[in-house]
């Protein structure tokens, strides 16, 4: 996969770089999956894979390249500004919940949901 940076913007307020790039691929293989594209971009640009968030992949019909918009964060804590759907697309559910501070609900043993315990 060949990666060509079209535009790069340094956003210090949100502790990230915003990059527009063109990812070209050859052969009769289908369009690479998001994780494959993330791995290739991280390898080509010498970036930490865990700090990359691919926001948008646009592939015009009939061509062997994609326009990719991604964000490279300085640290994982800065990723909290991303929306849940974008994070879920890029990270595992456990990591998204940990990052956004969502705790699992505790299950109460021995009680059924919605059961009334009235004494007469």
Buried (B, 14 or more C-beta within 10 A) or exposed (E): BEBEEEEEEEEEEBBBBBBBBEBEBEEEEEBBEEEEBBBBBBEBBEBEEBBBBBBEBEBEEEEEBBBBBBBBBBEBEBBEEBEEEBBBBBBEEEBBBEBEEEEEEEEEEEEEEEEEEEEE
